[in-house]
C-alpha cells in the first residue's frame, strides 16, 4: 500500500459573467433634464433632448 500523498491543487472557482447594470433614466436624472458625470478626470453631460432621447457629450 502506498501511503505517499499527492499535493492538493487548488481549483479556481468559476467566475460568473457580470450582468449589465440597468438604471432607470428618471431615477438617474432625478426629474431634471441633465446631469454631469465625471469619468477619468473629464466631465461629461448626459441630457434629454427635445425629442426625448438621451445624449452624452464631453
Buried (B, 14 or more C-beta within 10 A) or exposed (E): EEEEEEEEEEEEEEEEEEEEEEEEEEEEBEEEEEEEEEEEEEEEEBBBEEEEEEEEEE
